[in-house]
């Protein structure tokens, strides 16, 4: 069992994911250096599953190509050897059916892995946003999120906008006096949402997207 204290940033005391820049690891909440492998990573979370999904789907196409070629070859050879029978159709057709079933299973497994990997990546990024907000009085901006997570400004803004639309009790979009966009994170709602997000530990079920989790409505200020 992992001790929670071991995953906290020693500087800001937040249970924040880390981000790797080269071989060095940093806290996504305060930017302080962290020891590698002491917490989940926003740029590595879900990556093994996503790579495995791509490989699984590629293997499905390979199996279909090889099995289909083998089945057609046997069908042609056996029908040529036994023109009056159905041996070629039985053997070649059987191989074709087995090949297609195997390829479909590999495709479905690959897609499942990719979805699970994408969900794990999103969980890590959302956890980082909540940790950042707790250090900034509940206010974060897209450029801050982009810098902390090592992603583009557009991706950071899209993630924050998605949270504001799907979880208005947790994240709200606001404008400052100069018309610049910022996001206000409701601490109580965010903590509840973070707790309800499924675990990303190996063997866990794929996480639900944030829009599928509905925390209790909190009073607005």
Secondary structure, 3 states (H helix, E strand, C coil): CCCHHHHCCCCCCCCCCEEEECCEEEECCCCCEECCCCCCECCCCCHHHHHHHHHHHHHHHHHHHHHHHHHHHHHHHHHHHCCCCCHHHHHHHHHHHHHHHHHHHHHHHHHHHHHHHHHHHHHHHHHHHHHHHHHCCCEECHHHHHHHHCCCHHHHHHHHHHHHHHCCCCEEEEECCCCCEEEEECHHHHHHHHHHCCCCCCCCCCCCCHHHCCCCCCCCC
